[in-house]
Structure formats: structure tokens, C-alpha cells
Amino acid sequence: MAALFKRMPLPLRAALFVLLALVVAAGGYVAYMLLTYNRIPDGQQLSVENNQRALLKAGEDYSALTYNIGFGAYTPEFTFFMDTGEMLDGTKTHGSSSWAASKQSVESCIAYDIELLREQDPTFALLQEVDFGSTRSYGVDQRALIAQALDGMGSSFAVNYHSSFLFYPFTQPHGFANSGILTLSAVEVDSAQRRSYPVSKSLSKYFDLDRCFMVSRVPVEGGAELVLVNNHMSAYDKGGVIREQQLQMLRSVMEEEAAKGNYVIVGGDFNHAFCGSEELFCGQQKTPSWLSVLTQADIPEGFQIVCPSNLEEVASCRDSDIPYEKGVVYESTVDGFIVSSNVRASSRVIDCGYTASDHNPVRLEFSLEPR
């Protein structure tokens, strides 16, 4: 074999060396991904930092805000490399960027988000895609920036993305990604717990999020309890199989808490279109294949999807396969709230024009019915 190799022309030997090196590198990378993969166990208890002392009271008016901040990357021009789509004329579209434009751009987006939260001044803020130590967002610790700026609110953080180094796309490797969901509260929170969602068992699990939701237990004056859920369901799930499993788990928790007589509010990024919004803002694009629909029939009896009062005027999410242009890009409302029957609520989408995220916030006004 050695003699045969020596008789080969030099260019052929060089090509074989390169091929062998690529095979070894690929094998090593696969081994690295397999060995470093782990899921966070279900039921992880979370700390409540800077916990506040005020108590909720039944019959009083409060507010909550849900907002997927898009790891500080999504300016209107930003497109994401995993997002694909199709124009009405059949033209295929594909996002291009794996990282935010720059560290300065990330910091600018987070500063915008902080100012928005200050202006809205909600009782609770439920945030998703909050990065720390991620290649894609230049290592900016977004959870610390937000929690420190809003020092009049307590905070709990649950990791739902902790991927190993992703070498794809080759021109701009996605790298390490660490991200999670952040719940902020202006009132006392007794406890917070991370619940692990079912995720894909295919190879995609090595690159996708370790999906979860957070359950915060908020005492109400007089001995009652509000169960506040910060939710972020799967997006890249062809056919919606995993999302259905996740929805089943969420339904089970909702039913269990309602049966105890608790107040329940579930807010977040459901990655399901609410209230028929999938047909309202098609623009010049076809409905994306990843989009599932959530209807009243999908949630437990005794709960209500809170449709935004401005549902037909503003959507909460844009597609990110092309830069944002109103009337061109497909939009839908996938962010929002579900409440139990003992919670009176209304909501609206806040039109930020996708200035700092591919999502617009959704604000909930609510009161807890006296017992």
C-alpha cells in the first residue's frame, strides 16, 4: 500500500491527504457534537433575583408584556440563515446571516428593548431569545443588561438554548449559542421552575433549542396564587409534530393549575398563528411551511385565547427570509396570551415596526376576579 502511494503523482497524493484530513475532521466534529450534547433536566428550580415585596390583589388592574427580542440581531434589514420562504410568483427566498451585524448593533437593539420596557412599565415582562455568551450576538450578556436596567423588577432566567459550536454556515459559523427566557416581575414571586418541553429525537436536536417554559408562582393577597407561564415553543418543526407534543404538555399543566383554583396566565412566543392571523398579512409571500395554527379548540376548557384588539392592524411576527418591507413580507401573530376563566383580560400588539426584533411585543391588561 505504501509503495502504491509513493508511485502516485504528487497532485493525487496531495488530494488524498486533503480528503483524509476532511474525513478525520468531520468524524471528530460528529464525535464532539455527540459527546457534548445534553438536555437540562425537567423541573429545574430557578432563582428569583431582586425579588419585590408588593403583592397582587384581586380586582386590581395589572399588565403583562410578552416580547421575543430576537437575541438583539433583528434590525429590519436582518435575515436569518435558517429561514426560507417563497414569493407569490414562485421565487424561492433564503435568509443569509448567522450573526447580528455587529456588537454595536446588538447593544443598540437591547437599548431599544430596555427603553420600550421602561415606557410600557408592565407588572410582568415575559421575554424570549435573550442571549448571553453567544457567538451570534458577540458575547453580549443581554439578560444582565436588561435585569440591571430594570432594577425595580425581580427576575428569573431559564436557559433554552445551549448548543455546542456549530460550524455552519461555513462562511459565517453560527458558533456557540446560549440563550433563554427571562421573566421580570414588579411584584413578589414565590418560586420559579423550568419545565423541559419534548424536542426532536432526530439529528436536528444537536442544533436546535432545548425548548422549555417557565412557571412562576405569584402570591395573591388573601392566599390565592397566580401561575404565570413564560412560553417559547418550537419553530423549525415540519408538520408540527413536536409542537403538538409540546402543546399537550402545556395543556396538562394548565388543566392541573386550573383544577386547583389558581389564576393562570400563559404568555410568550407560541410559534402558532393566533386568532386567524395567518391570513391577514400575507404580503407578497406564500404562507410559510413552518407555521402552525392555534385555535380555541386546541386549549383546555375554561381557558381563553386573548385575541389582540388590533389584530387586523398589526402583526406580532415577520418572516426573516428577506429584509422587512411592509406589504411584502409575510406576517402573523404568534405571540400572545391564554388566560383561565377567572382572569379578565384584553390585549393589543404594540407596533414597533420590527425596529429591534423580528417580533412586536404584545401587551395584556388584566385583573384577577375576586373569589
Secondary structure, 3 states (H helix, E strand, C coil): CHHHHHHCCHHHHHHHHHHHHHHHHHHHHHHHHHHHCCCCCCCEEECCECCCCCCECCCCCEEEEEEECHHHCCCCCCCECCCEEEECCCCEEECCECCCCCHHHHHHHHHHHHHHHHHHCCCEEEEEEEECCCHHHCCCCHHHHHHHHCCCCEEEEEEEEEEEEECCCCCCCCEEEEEEEEEEECCCCCEEEEEECCCCCCHHHHCCCCCEEEEEEEEECCCEEEEEEEEECCCCCHHHHHHHHHHHHHHHHHHHHHHCCCEEEEEEECCEEECCHHHCECCCECCCCCCEEECHHHCCCCEEEECECCCCCCCCEECCCCCCCCCCCCEECCEEEEEECCEEEEEEECCCCCCCCCECCEEEEEEECCC
